[in-house]
């Protein structure tokens, strides 16, 4: 469902990198809690492990160089 997301900027389908994180060729990205934003060269996308009770979930985070 997330991979069928369409870019509001150029109209192309966005590619899913992680669950809850999609990118478009034009430089626009979408993250579940942030919504649409412009990518910058200093952004690094990574998975961070977070423990909720007994389960360990991997959540996408944005880090800066």
Secondary structure, DSSP 8 states (H G I E B T S, - for coil): -GGG-B-TTT--B-EEEETTEEE-TTSEEEETTTEEEE--TTEEEEEEEEEETTEEEEEEEEEE-
